Amino acid sequence: MKPIVITFGVGLIGVAVFKLLALPLPWLLGPIIACLIAALAGVPMRGVQVLNDGMRTILGVAVGATLTPAVLATFPAMWPTLMLVPAMVVCIGAIGIPYFLRVWKYDFPTAYYAAMPGGLQDMLLFGEQAGGNVRSLSLIHATRVMVIVVTLPFLLQGIWGADLTNPPGVPLTTVPMHELALMVVCAIVGWRGGQRIGLFGASILGPLIVTAAVTLSGFLHNRPPAEAIWAAQFFIGVTIGSKYAGITAQELRRDLAAGFGFCLILIALTVVFVEAIYVSGLAPGMEALLAFAPGGQAELTVLALIVGADLAFVVAHHVLRIIVVILGAPVAAKVFSPRLPD
């Protein structure tokens, strides 16, 4: 219990410092940076998985509430950029796997699942089943998500002048009570129902699907209030930062350094794809960046909410990326494992 209390306390200190210094996204970046510093200093920290997943349902509800008939009508126009998602996953694997194998000398299962830009839990599960190093995978993927999430706000602000101070929703007091209750029901039913049928990313996609159905039926007209989105940001930030708890000097030199180097590769690849999409006129630059940045689905959804980007466009591309990785990764790993050196 004590590490949990310490974790939340450190996260709140991060929020306070970011607010005091007027830094961007205090509820998201504040906890990430504060928990990272505390973890590197040896402070014992731990999150609460059920609570973290519960908070992620808020993002699923937020996205589902935006899927009106008018928004769904735009989906067919996304196919040119959606077709680029598998191509990007292949490029990431083609560069990332040799990078982890030859530069950092990881065994093949660890190198393979460290390079795959899928969900953290899925990549850890697949990697463990294949005989990979779970601790290394956890640190590498945590670093991927952290670097992408910390870097993107400054790119969005510097290149597109995005206003990161925008509230991510309306105040709690302006949302009708019956709609708030309906959102809670959608979140719980979608989350637990998604878990029951084995849906990947159930804590986000389950509520998204149920809320979209309710919205399209005309029963829901609001997104979750700003206070709920801020709470989700806080728990996402704490979760990312606290994953470094207990990191050793050896892990710092190898896993963290390998993860950071891989992030530079990912950022370069993302820039190439985003520039190609923008120059071709397939999508606005900001939406393309948020859609193709290989960070976590929850984290990119938060950023899209804050800057007012096209949520449907961003989420559709991230869901497809996760599907491609989850369905293709185990098969490709078996096919290519004998052909690549450990």
SERO-4910 file (N, C-alpha, C, O; in steps of 0.05 Angstrom, whole numbers):
BEGIN
 pado doro    nc1    nc2    nc3   cac1   cac2   cac3    cc1    cc2    cc3    oc1    oc2    oc3
  Met    A     16    -24      0      0      0      0     17     25      0     11     45    -13
  Lys    A     40     24     15     57     48     17     68     56    -10     67     80    -16
  Pro    A     79     38    -27     89     46    -53     67     59    -70     73     77    -86
  Ile    A     42     50    -67     21     62    -83     16     91    -75     13    109    -92
  Val    A     15     95    -48     11    123    -38     34    141    -47     29    164    -55
  Ile    A     58    130    -45     82    146    -53     79    153    -83     85    175    -91
  Thr    A     71    134    -99     68    138   -128     49    161   -134     56    179   -149
  Phe    A     26    160   -122      6    181   -127     16    208   -116     11    229   -128
  Gly    A     30    207    -93     40    232    -82     61    244   -100     61    269   -105
  Val    A     79    228   -111    100    238   -130     86    249   -155     94    270   -165
  Gly    A     66    235   -165     51    245   -188     39    272   -184     40    289   -201
  Leu    A     27    276   -160     14    302   -154     35    324   -151     30    347   -159
  Ile    A     58    317   -141     80    337   -140     88    345   -168     93    369   -173
  Gly    A     89    326   -186     95    332   -214     75    351   -226     82    369   -241
  Val    A     49    346   -221     28    363   -231     32    392   -220     31    411   -235
  Ala    A     37    394   -194     40    420   -181     64    435   -193     62    459   -198
  Val    A     87    421   -197    111    435   -208    105    444   -236    113    466   -244
  Phe    A     93    427   -252     87    435   -280     68    459   -281     71    477   -298
  Lys    A     48    459   -263     30    482   -263     44    507   -253     39    529   -264
  Leu    A     61    504   -233     76    527   -223     94    540   -244     97    564   -245
  Leu    A    107    523   -260    125    532   -281    111    537   -308    124    544   -327
  Ala    A     84    534   -308     68    538   -332     78    521   -355     79    530   -378
  Leu    A     86    496   -349     95    477   -370     70    463   -382     49    462   -369
  Pro    A     73    454   -407     49    442   -421     41    415   -409     57    400   -398
  Leu    A     15    410   -410      3    384   -402     11    376   -374     23    354   -371
  Pro    A      5    392   -354     14    385   -327      3    359   -316     16    345   -301
  Trp    A    -22    352   -324    -34    327   -313    -23    302   -326    -27    280   -316
  Leu    A    -10    305   -349      2    282   -363     32    281   -360     43    261   -350
  Leu    A     45    303   -369     75    303   -368     86    306   -340    107    296   -334
  Gly    A     71    320   -323     81    324   -295     85    298   -281    107    293   -270
  Pro    A     64    280   -280     68    254   -267     89    237   -280    104    222   -267
  Ile    A     91    238   -307    111    221   -321    139    229   -312    154    211   -304
  Ile    A    145    254   -314    172    263   -307    178    259   -278    200    250   -270
  Ala    A    159    266   -260    164    264   -231    168    235   -223    186    229   -208
  Cys    A    151    217   -234    154    188   -227    179    176   -239    192    159   -226
  Leu    A    187    185   -262    212    176   -274    236    184   -257    253    167   -251
  Ile    A    237    209   -249    259    218   -232    260    203   -205    281    195   -196
  Ala    A    236    199   -193    234    185   -168    243    156   -171    257    145   -154
  Ala    A    235    143   -193    243    115   -198    273    113   -202    286     95   -191
  Leu    A    285    131   -217    314    131   -221    329    136   -195    352    128   -192
  Ala    A    316    150   -176    328    156   -150    324    133   -130    333    134   -108
  Gly    A    310    111   -139    306     88   -122    282     89   -105    279     72    -87
  Val    A    264    107   -109    239    109    -93    221     86   -101    216     82   -125
  Pro    A    211     70    -82    193     48    -88    165     58    -97    152     73    -83
  Met    A    157     49   -121    131     58   -131    116     35   -144    128     16   -154
  Arg    A     90     38   -144     73     17   -157     46     28   -163     35     44   -147
  Gly    A     35     21   -186      8     30   -193    -12      9   -186     -6    -12   -176
  Val    A    -38     16   -191    -60     -3   -186    -72     -9   -214    -86      8   -225
  Gln    A    -67    -33   -224    -75    -40   -251   -104    -36   -257   -112    -24   -277
  Val    A   -121    -45   -238   -150    -42   -242   -158    -13   -244   -175     -5   -260
  Leu    A   -147      3   -226   -153     32   -226   -143     45   -252   -156     62   -264
  Asn    A   -119     37   -260   -108     48   -285   -125     42   -309   -131     59   -326
  Asp    A   -134     16   -311   -151      8   -333   -178     22   -331   -190     30   -352
  Gly    A   -188     26   -307   -213     40   -303   -212     68   -314   -231     78   -326
  Met    A   -190     81   -309   -187    109   -319   -184    110   -350   -192    129   -362
  Arg    A   -173     89   -361   -170     88   -391   -198     86   -404   -201     93   -427
  Thr    A   -217     75   -389   -244     73   -401   -256    100   -408   -272    103   -426
  Ile    A   -247    121   -393   -256    148   -398   -249    156   -427   -265    169   -440
  Leu    A   -225    149   -436   -217    156   -463   -233    141   -484   -240    152   -505
  Gly    A   -239    116   -478   -257    101   -496   -284    114   -499   -295    116   -521
  Val    A   -295    122   -477   -321    136   -477   -319    162   -493   -337    169   -508
  Ala    A   -297    177   -488   -293    203   -502   -292    199   -532   -305    215   -547
  Val    A   -278    179   -542   -277    174   -570   -304    164   -581   -313    174   -602
  Gly    A   -316    145   -567   -342    135   -576   -363    156   -578   -380    155   -596
  Ala    A   -362    176   -560   -382    197   -560   -379    216   -584   -397    232   -590
  Thr    A   -356    215   -598   -351    232   -621   -360    219   -647   -361    231   -668
  Leu    A   -366    193   -646   -373    178   -670   -402    181   -678   -418    162   -675
  Thr    A   -408    204   -688   -435    210   -698   -437    200   -727   -417    193   -739
  Pro    A   -461    199   -738   -464    191   -766   -447    207   -785   -436    196   -804
  Ala    A   -445    233   -780   -429    250   -797   -399    242   -797   -386    243   -817
  Val    A   -390    235   -773   -362    227   -770   -357    200   -783   -337    196   -797
  Leu    A   -375    181   -779   -373    155   -792   -372    157   -822   -360    140   -836
  Ala    A   -386    176   -833   -387    180   -862   -360    187   -873   -355    184   -897
  Thr    A   -341    196   -856   -315    204   -866   -296    180   -867   -274    182   -878
  Phe    A   -303    157   -856   -285    134   -854   -275    124   -881   -252    119   -884
  Pro    A   -293    122   -901   -283    111   -927   -260    128   -939   -244    118   -954
  Ala    A   -260    154   -933   -239    172   -944   -212    167   -931   -192    177   -941
  Met    A   -211    151   -909   -186    146   -895   -170    124   -908   -147    120   -900
  Trp    A   -181    109   -927   -167     84   -936   -139     89   -946   -122     72   -942
  Pro    A   -133    111   -960   -105    114   -969    -84    115   -947    -63    103   -949
  Thr    A    -91    129   -925    -72    130   -903    -73    104   -886    -53     96   -875
  Leu    A    -96     92   -884    -98     67   -869    -81     46   -882    -69     29   -868
  Met    A    -79     46   -908    -62     26   -923    -33     30   -917    -17     11   -920
  Leu    A    -25     54   -908      3     59   -901     11     48   -874     35     45   -868
  Val    A     -9     42   -857     -3     32   -830     12      6   -830     33      4   -817
  Pro    A      3    -15   -845     19    -40   -846     46    -35   -857     66    -48   -849
  Ala    A     49    -17   -877     75    -11   -888     94      0   -867    118     -6   -867
  Met    A     83     18   -850    100     29   -830    108      8   -809    131      8   -800
  Val    A     90     -9   -802     96    -31   -783    119    -48   -794    137    -56   -779
  Val    A    117    -55   -820    138    -71   -833    165    -56   -832    186    -69   -826
  Cys    A    165    -30   -838    190    -14   -837    202    -14   -809    226    -16   -806
  Ile    A    185    -11   -789    194    -10   -761    207    -37   -754    229    -37   -742
  Gly    A    194    -59   -762    206    -85   -756    232    -90   -771    251   -101   -760
  Ala    A    232    -82   -796    256    -87   -813    281    -72   -803    303    -82   -806
  Ile    A    277    -49   -790    299    -34   -779    303    -41   -749    326    -44   -740
  Gly    A    281    -43   -735    283    -47   -706    294    -74   -697    310    -75   -678
  Ile    A    287    -96   -711    296   -122   -703    326   -125   -706    339   -133   -687
  Pro    A    337   -118   -729    367   -119   -731    381   -100   -711    402   -106   -701
  Tyr    A    368    -78   -706    380    -58   -687    383    -71   -659    404    -70   -647
  Phe    A    362    -84   -649    364    -97   -623    381   -122   -623    395   -128   -603
  Leu    A    381   -136   -646    397   -161   -648    427   -155   -649    443   -166   -634
  Arg    A    435   -137   -668    463   -133   -675    476   -111   -659    500   -113   -652
  Val    A    462    -91   -652    474    -68   -637    474    -74   -607    494    -70   -594
  Trp    A    452    -85   -597    449    -89   -568    451   -119   -560    451   -125   -536
  Lys    A    453   -137   -579    457   -166   -574    435   -179   -558    441   -196   -541
  Tyr    A    410   -171   -562    388   -184   -549    383   -211   -563    390   -214   -587
  Asp    A    371   -230   -550    362   -255   -563    339   -248   -582    327   -227   -579
  Phe    A    333   -266   -600    313   -260   -621    286   -253   -610    274   -233   -618
  Pro    A    274   -269   -591    247   -263   -581    246   -235   -569    227   -220   -573
  Thr    A    267   -228   -553    267   -202   -540    270   -180   -561    256   -160   -560
  Ala    A    288   -183   -581    292   -164   -602    267   -160   -618    259   -137   -625
  Tyr    A    254   -182   -625    230   -181   -642    208   -165   -628    196   -147   -640
  Tyr    A    201   -173   -604    178   -161   -591    185   -133   -579    167   -117   -573
  Ala    A    210   -127   -576    218   -100   -569    214    -81   -593    207    -57   -589
  Ala    A    217    -91   -617    214    -74   -641    185    -70   -649    179    -50   -662
  Met    A    167    -89   -642    140    -87   -651    125    -64   -636    125    -64   -612
  Pro    A    113    -46   -651     99    -23   -639     70    -29   -631     51    -16   -640
  Gly    A     67    -49   -614     40    -57   -605     35    -48   -577     51    -32   -566
  Gly    A     14    -57   -565      7    -50   -538     27    -63   -518     37    -85   -523
  Leu    A     33    -50   -497     53    -59   -478     46    -87   -467     62   -105   -468
  Gln    A     21    -91   -458     14   -116   -446     15   -139   -466     24   -161   -460
  Asp    A      6   -134   -491      6   -154   -511     35   -162   -518     40   -186   -521
  Met    A     52   -143   -521     80   -149   -529     95   -163   -506    111   -181   -511
  Leu    A     88   -157   -481    100   -171   -459     90   -200   -458    106   -218   -453
  Leu    A     65   -204   -463     53   -231   -463     65   -248   -485     74   -270   -480
  Phe    A     65   -237   -510     76   -252   -532    106   -257   -528    116   -279   -534
  Gly    A    120   -237   -518    149   -239   -514    156   -260   -493    175   -276   -497
  Glu    A    140   -261   -472    145   -281   -451    140   -309   -461    155   -327   -455
  Gln    A    118   -312   -476    111   -339   -488    133   -348   -507    138   -372   -510
  Ala    A    146   -329   -520    167   -336   -540    194   -340   -527    214   -347   -540
  Gly    A    196   -335   -500    221   -338   -486    238   -313   -484    262   -314   -478
  Gly    A    226   -289   -488    240   -264   -487    244   -255   -458    232   -266   -439
  Asn    A    260   -234   -454    265   -222   -428    243   -201   -423    243   -180   -434
  Val    A    225   -208   -405    202   -191   -399    210   -164   -387    198   -144   -394
  Arg    A    229   -164   -369    237   -139   -357    249   -120   -378    243    -96   -378
  Ser    A    265   -130   -396    277   -114   -417    255   -103   -436    255    -80   -443
  Leu    A    236   -120   -443    214   -112   -460    197    -90   -446    190    -70   -459
  Ser    A    192    -93   -420    177    -73   -406    191    -46   -406    178    -26   -411
  Leu    A    217    -46   -401    231    -20   -400    234     -8   -427    232     17   -430
  Ile    A    238    -24   -448    241    -13   -475    214     -1   -485    214     21   -496
  His    A    192    -15   -480    167     -5   -489    158     20   -472    146     38   -483
  Ala    A    164     19   -447    158     42   -430    173     67   -440    162     89   -440
  Thr    A    198     62   -448    215     84   -458    203     95   -485    202    119   -490
  Arg    A    194     76   -502    182     84   -527    158    102   -523    156    124   -535
  Val    A    140     94   -505    116    109   -500    123    136   -487    113    157   -495
  Met    A    142    135   -468    149    160   -453    161    181   -472    153    204   -472
  Val    A    181    172   -488    195    191   -506    175    203   -526    176    227   -531
  Ile    A    158    186   -538    139    196   -558    120    216   -545    114    237   -556
  Val    A    109    209   -521     89    226   -508    102    252   -499     88    273   -500
  Val    A    126    252   -490    139    276   -481    148    294   -504    147    318   -502
  Thr    A    156    281   -527    165    296   -550    142    309   -566    145    332   -574
  Leu    A    121    295   -570     99    304   -587     87    331   -580     83    348   -597
  Pro    A     81    336   -554     69    362   -548     86    386   -557     76    406   -566
  Phe    A    113    383   -555    130    405   -563    131    408   -594    133    430   -604
  Leu    A    129    385   -608    127    386   -637    100    399   -646    100    415   -664
  Leu    A     79    391   -633     53    402   -639     51    432   -634     40    447   -650
  Gln    A     64    440   -613     64    468   -606     83    484   -624     76    506   -633
  Gly    A    107    473   -629    127    487   -644    120    489   -674    125    510   -686
  Ile    A    109    468   -686    104    467   -715     77    478   -722     74    494   -741
  Trp    A     56    469   -707     29    477   -714     17    497   -695     -6    506   -699
  Gly    A     32    505   -675     21    525   -656     -2    515   -641    -20    531   -633
  Ala    A     -3    489   -636    -26    477   -621    -28    489   -593     -8    492   -579
  Asp    A    -52    494   -585    -56    505   -558    -60    482   -538    -81    470   -537
  Leu    A    -39    477   -523    -39    455   -504    -53    462   -477    -54    445   -459
  Thr    A    -62    487   -475    -76    495   -451   -106    491   -453   -121    496   -434
  Asn    A   -115    483   -477   -144    479   -480   -154    458   -461   -141    437   -457
  Pro    A   -177    463   -447   -189    442   -431   -198    419   -449   -209    425   -471
  Pro    A   -194    394   -441   -201    372   -459   -231    366   -460   -239    346   -472
  Gly    A   -247    382   -447   -275    378   -447   -289    401   -433   -277    420   -424
  Val    A   -315    399   -431   -331    420   -417   -330    414   -387   -324    392   -379
  Pro    A   -336    434   -370   -337    430   -341   -357    409   -333   -378    405   -346
  Leu    A   -351    395   -311   -369    374   -301   -397    384   -296   -417    369   -301
  Thr    A   -400    408   -287   -426    419   -279   -444    424   -303   -468    428   -300
  Thr    A   -433    424   -327   -450    430   -351   -460    405   -365   -476    406   -383
  Val    A   -451    381   -356   -460    356   -368   -484    345   -352   -482    342   -328
  Pro    A   -507    340   -365   -530    329   -350   -524    304   -335   -508    287   -344
  Met    A   -535    302   -311   -530    279   -294   -537    252   -307   -522    233   -304
  His    A   -559    252   -322   -566    226   -335   -546    218   -356   -542    194   -361
  Glu    A   -533    237   -369   -513    230   -389   -487    221   -375   -474    203   -385
  Leu    A   -481    233   -352   -457    224   -337   -461    195   -328   -443    179   -330
  Ala    A   -485    189   -318   -491    162   -310   -490    142   -333   -480    120   -331
  Leu    A   -499    151   -357   -499    134   -381   -470    129   -389   -464    107   -398
  Met    A   -453    149   -386   -424    145   -393   -411    124   -375   -396    108   -384
  Val    A   -418    125   -349   -407    106   -330   -416     78   -338   -400     59   -337
  Val    A   -441     75   -345   -452     49   -353   -437     39   -378   -429     15   -380
  Cys    A   -434     56   -398   -420     49   -423   -391     40   -417   -381     21   -429
  Ala    A   -378     55   -398   -351     49   -392   -348     21   -379   -331      5   -387
  Ile    A   -365     15   -360   -364    -10   -345   -372    -34   -363   -359    -54   -364
  Val    A   -395    -30   -377   -405    -52   -394   -385    -58   -416   -379    -81   -423
  Gly    A   -374    -36   -429   -355    -40   -450   -329    -53   -441   -319    -71   -455
  Trp    A   -319    -44   -419   -294    -54   -408   -296    -83   -401   -281   -100   -410
  Arg    A   -316    -90   -383   -319   -117   -374   -328   -136   -396   -320   -159   -398
  Gly    A   -346   -126   -414   -354   -142   -436   -331   -148   -455   -329   -170   -466
  Gly    A   -314   -128   -460   -291   -132   -477   -272   -152   -466   -261   -168   -480
  Gln    A   -268   -151   -439   -251   -170   -426   -262   -198   -429   -247   -218   -433
  Arg    A   -288   -201   -426   -301   -227   -427   -297   -241   -454   -294   -265   -456
  Ile    A   -298   -225   -476   -295   -237   -503   -267   -237   -513   -261   -245   -535
  Gly    A   -248   -227   -496   -220   -227   -503   -212   -205   -522   -192   -208   -537
  Leu    A   -226   -183   -522   -220   -160   -539   -193   -147   -531   -190   -141   -508
  Phe    A   -175   -143   -550   -150   -130   -544   -156   -101   -537   -174    -89   -549
  Gly    A   -141    -90   -518   -146    -62   -510   -174    -58   -500   -187    -38   -505
  Ala    A   -184    -78   -484   -212    -78   -476   -220    -53   -460   -242    -43   -462
  Ser    A   -201    -42   -444   -207    -19   -427   -213      6   -443   -226     24   -433
  Ile    A   -204      7   -468   -210     30   -485   -229     23   -507   -249     37   -511
  Leu    A   -224      1   -522   -241     -6   -545   -269    -15   -537   -288    -10   -551
  Gly    A   -271    -29   -514   -297    -38   -505   -316    -14   -500   -337    -13   -512
  Pro    A   -308      4   -483   -324     28   -478   -329     45   -504   -350     56   -507
  Leu    A   -308     45   -521   -311     60   -546   -334     49   -563   -351     64   -573
  Ile    A   -335     23   -566   -356     10   -582   -383     14   -570   -402     21   -584
  Val    A   -386      9   -544   -412     12   -531   -421     41   -532   -445     46   -538
  Thr    A   -403     60   -526   -411     88   -526   -418     97   -554   -437    113   -558
  Ala    A   -404     88   -575   -411     95   -602   -439     86   -609   -454    100   -622
  Ala    A   -446     62   -600   -473     51   -606   -494     69   -592   -515     75   -604
  Val    A   -489     77   -568   -508     94   -553   -510    121   -566   -531    133   -567
  Thr    A   -487    132   -574   -486    159   -587   -502    158   -613   -517    176   -619
  Leu    A   -497    138   -629   -511    135   -655   -541    131   -652   -557    137   -669
  Ser    A   -548    121   -628   -577    117   -622   -590    142   -613   -615    143   -609
  Gly    A   -574    163   -608   -585    189   -601   -589    193   -571   -602    213   -563
  Phe    A   -577    176   -554   -581    179   -525   -558    195   -512   -561    202   -489
  Leu    A   -536    199   -526   -514    213   -514   -505    236   -532   -501    232   -556
  His    A   -502    259   -520   -495    283   -536   -471    298   -525   -464    319   -535
  Asn    A   -457    287   -505   -434    300   -493   -411    280   -490   -415    256   -489
  Arg    A   -386    291   -489   -363    275   -482   -359    277   -452   -371    293   -439
  Pro    A   -342    259   -441   -335    261   -412   -325    289   -406   -311    302   -423
  Pro    A   -331    300   -382   -322    327   -375   -292    329   -372   -277    309   -371
  Ala    A   -282    354   -372   -253    359   -370   -241    346   -346   -218    335   -348
  Glu    A   -255    346   -323   -244    335   -299   -238    305   -302   -218    296   -291
  Ala    A   -255    291   -316   -251    262   -321   -227    257   -338   -211    239   -334
  Ile    A   -223    274   -359   -200    271   -377   -174    277   -362   -154    264   -367
  Trp    A   -175    297   -345   -151    304   -329   -143    280   -311   -120    274   -308
  Ala    A   -164    268   -299   -158    245   -282   -146    222   -298   -127    209   -289
  Ala    A   -156    217   -322   -145    197   -339   -116    203   -347    -99    185   -346
  Gln    A   -110    228   -353    -83    237   -359    -64    231   -335    -42    221   -339
  Phe    A    -74    237   -311    -57    233   -287    -49    204   -284    -26    198   -279
  Phe    A    -69    186   -286    -63    158   -282    -46    146   -304    -30    128   -299
  Ile    A    -50    156   -329    -33    147   -351     -4    156   -345     15    140   -349
  Gly    A     -1    181   -337     26    191   -331     40    176   -309     63    169   -311
  Val    A     25    171   -287     36    156   -265     44    128   -273     65    118   -265
  Thr    A     27    115   -290     33     88   -299     58     86   -315     75     69   -311
  Ile    A     62    105   -334     86    106   -350    111    110   -333    130     95   -335
  Gly    A    110    131   -316    134    137   -300    142    116   -280    165    110   -276
  Ser    A    122    103   -268    127     84   -247    138     57   -258    147     40   -242
  Lys    A    136     53   -284    147     28   -295    177     26   -292    188      4   -295
  Tyr    A    190     48   -286    219     48   -283    227     42   -254    251     41   -248
  Ala    A    208     37   -237    214     31   -209    232      7   -207    226    -14   -220
  Gly    A    253      8   -191    271    -14   -186    291    -18   -208    305    -39   -209
  Ile    A    294      1   -227    313     -2   -249    341     -3   -238    348     13   -220
  Thr    A    358    -20   -249    385    -23   -240    404     -8   -258    396      1   -280
  Ala    A    429     -4   -250    449     10   -266    453     -5   -292    457      8   -313
  Gln    A    453    -31   -292    457    -47   -316    434    -43   -336    438    -40   -360
  Glu    A    409    -43   -325    386    -39   -341    386    -10   -353    377     -6   -375
  Leu    A    395      8   -337    397     36   -346    416     39   -370    410     53   -389
  Arg    A    439     25   -368    459     26   -389    450     12   -414    457     20   -436
  Arg    A    435    -10   -411    428    -26   -434    400    -21   -444    395    -12   -466
  Asp    A    380    -29   -427    352    -28   -436    342      1   -441    330      6   -461
  Leu    A    349     19   -423    340     46   -426    354     59   -450    341     74   -466
  Ala    A    380     54   -453    395     65   -475    385     54   -502    383     68   -521
  Ala    A    380     27   -502    370     14   -526    343     25   -534    338     31   -557
  Gly    A    326     29   -514    299     39   -519    300     68   -529    285     75   -547
  Phe    A    317     84   -518    319    112   -526    330    113   -555    320    129   -571
  Gly    A    350     97   -561    360     97   -589    339     88   -609    337     99   -631
  Phe    A    323     68   -601    301     59   -618    281     81   -623    269     84   -644
  Cys    A    276     98   -602    257    120   -605    267    140   -626    250    151   -641
  Leu    A    293    144   -628    303    162   -648    297    151   -676    291    166   -695
  Ile    A    300    125   -679    293    112   -704    263    115   -710    256    121   -733
  Leu    A    247    111   -690    218    113   -694    210    141   -701    193    145   -719
  Ile    A    222    161   -689    215    189   -695    223    195   -724    208    209   -738
  Ala    A    246    186   -732    255    191   -760    236    178   -780    228    190   -800
  Leu    A    227    153   -775    208    139   -792    182    154   -793    169    157   -814
  Thr    A    173    163   -769    147    177   -768    148    202   -784    129    208   -798
  Val    A    170    217   -782    173    242   -798    171    236   -828    158    251   -842
  Val    A    184    214   -837    183    207   -865    155    201   -874    146    212   -895
  Phe    A    140    185   -859    113    178   -867     94    203   -865     78    207   -883
  Val    A     97    218   -844     79    242   -841     84    262   -863     66    273   -874
  Glu    A    110    266   -870    116    285   -891    105    275   -918     94    291   -934
  Ala    A    107    249   -923     96    238   -948     66    241   -949     54    248   -970
  Ile    A     52    237   -927     23    239   -925     15    269   -929     -4    274   -944
  Tyr    A     29    287   -916     23    315   -918     28    326   -946     11    340   -957
  Val    A     50    319   -957     57    329   -984     37    318  -1005     31    332  -1025
  Ser    A     28    294  -1001      9    281  -1019    -19    292  -1016    -37    286  -1031
  Gly    A    -23    307   -995    -50    319   -990    -70    299   -979    -94    303   -981
  Leu    A    -60    277   -967    -78    256   -957    -89    262   -930   -111    253   -923
  Ala    A    -76    279   -914    -86    287   -888    -70    311   -878    -48    316   -886
  Pro    A    -82    327   -860    -68    350   -848    -44    339   -832    -44    317   -822
  Gly    A    -23    356   -830      2    347   -817     -2    339   -788      9    319   -779
  Met    A    -18    354   -773    -21    348   -744    -36    322   -740    -28    306   -723
  Glu    A    -57    317   -756    -72    292   -753    -54    269   -762    -55    247   -749
  Ala    A    -38    273   -783    -20    251   -792      0    244   -771      6    221   -767
  Leu    A     11    264   -758     31    259   -737     19    244   -714     31    224   -704
  Leu    A     -4    252   -705    -17    239   -682    -26    210   -690    -26    193   -673
  Ala    A    -33    206   -715    -42    180   -724    -20    160   -728    -23    136   -723
  Phe    A      4    170   -736     26    152   -743     48    151   -722     65    134   -723
  Ala    A     47    168   -702     67    167   -681     63    141   -665     41    136   -655
  Pro    A     83    123   -663     80     97   -651     81     98   -621     97     83   -608
  Gly    A     65    115   -609     63    115   -580     40     97   -571     30     81   -586
  Gly    A     31    100   -546      9     85   -536    -17     96   -546    -20    121   -550
  Gln    A    -37     79   -551    -63     88   -560    -76    108   -541    -87    128   -550
  Ala    A    -75    102   -515    -87    120   -496    -73    147   -495    -87    168   -495
  Glu    A    -47    147   -496    -32    172   -495    -37    190   -519    -40    214   -516
  Leu    A    -38    178   -543    -43    193   -567    -72    203   -568    -77    225   -579
  Thr    A    -90    188   -557   -118    197   -555   -120    221   -538   -135    240   -544
  Val    A   -106    222   -515   -106    245   -498    -96    270   -512   -109    291   -511
  Leu    A    -74    267   -527    -63    290   -541    -82    300   -563    -85    324   -567
  Ala    A    -95    281   -577   -115    288   -597   -138    304   -585   -148    323   -597
  Leu    A   -147    295   -562   -169    309   -548   -161    337   -541   -177    356   -545
  Ile    A   -137    341   -531   -128    367   -521   -125    387   -544   -133    410   -542
  Val    A   -112    378   -566   -107    397   -588   -130    399   -607   -129    415   -626
  Gly    A   -152    384   -602   -175    386   -620   -172    374   -647   -184    382   -666
  Ala    A   -155    353   -649   -151    339   -674   -175    321   -680   -193    317   -663
  Asp    A   -175    310   -704   -196    292   -713   -193    265   -698   -176    249   -706
  Leu    A   -209    261   -677   -206    237   -660   -210    212   -676   -196    192   -673
  Ala    A   -231    211   -693   -237    187   -708   -214    179   -725   -207    156   -727
  Phe    A   -201    199   -739   -179    193   -756   -155    182   -740   -143    162   -748
  Val    A   -149    195   -718   -126    186   -702   -130    158   -691   -112    141   -693
  Val    A   -153    154   -678   -158    128   -665   -160    105   -686   -150     83   -681
  Ala    A   -172    110   -709   -175     89   -729   -147     79   -738   -144     55   -741
  His    A   -128     96   -741   -101     88   -749    -87     73   -727    -72     54   -732
  His    A    -90     81   -702    -77     67   -680    -90     40   -675    -75     20   -669
  Val    A   -116     38   -678   -129     12   -675   -119     -7   -697   -114    -31   -691
  Leu    A   -117      3   -721   -107    -15   -743    -78    -23   -738    -71    -46   -742
  Arg    A    -62     -5   -728    -34    -12   -721    -33    -35   -701    -18    -54   -704
  Ile    A    -49    -32   -680    -49    -53   -659    -59    -79   -671    -48   -101   -664
  Ile    A    -80    -78   -688    -90   -103   -700    -68   -116   -717    -64   -141   -715
  Val    A    -55   -100   -733    -34   -111   -751    -12   -124   -734     -3   -146   -741
  Val    A     -4   -111   -713     18   -122   -696      9   -147   -681     23   -167   -681
  Ile    A    -15   -146   -669    -24   -169   -653    -29   -194   -671    -23   -216   -663
  Leu    A    -41   -190   -694    -47   -212   -712    -22   -222   -727    -19   -246   -731
  Gly    A     -5   -203   -734     18   -211   -750     43   -218   -735     59   -234   -745
  Ala    A     47   -207   -711     72   -211   -697     78   -240   -690    100   -249   -697
  Pro    A     60   -255   -678     67   -283   -672     73   -300   -696     91   -317   -696
  Val    A     58   -295   -718     62   -311   -743     89   -303   -755    105   -321   -762
  Ala    A     94   -277   -757    120   -268   -769    144   -277   -752    165   -284   -763
  Ala    A    140   -277   -726    162   -285   -708    170   -314   -713    194   -321   -714
  Lys    A    150   -332   -718    156   -360   -723    169   -364   -751    186   -381   -754
  Val    A    160   -347   -770    171   -350   -797    200   -341   -799    216   -354   -811
  Phe    A    206   -318   -786    232   -306   -789    252   -314   -768    276   -309   -771
  Ser    A    243   -326   -746    262   -332   -724    286   -349   -733    308   -343   -726
  Pro    A    282   -370   -749    305   -386   -757    323   -372   -776    346   -380   -780
  Arg    A    314   -351   -789    329   -338   -810    346   -315   -800    364   -306   -814
  Leu    A    340   -305   -777    355   -283   -766    374   -292   -744    366   -309   -728
  Pro    A    398   -281   -742    416   -288   -721    407   -278   -694    394   -257   -692
  Asp    A    413   -294   -673    406   -285   -646    425   -263   -637    423   -252   -615
***
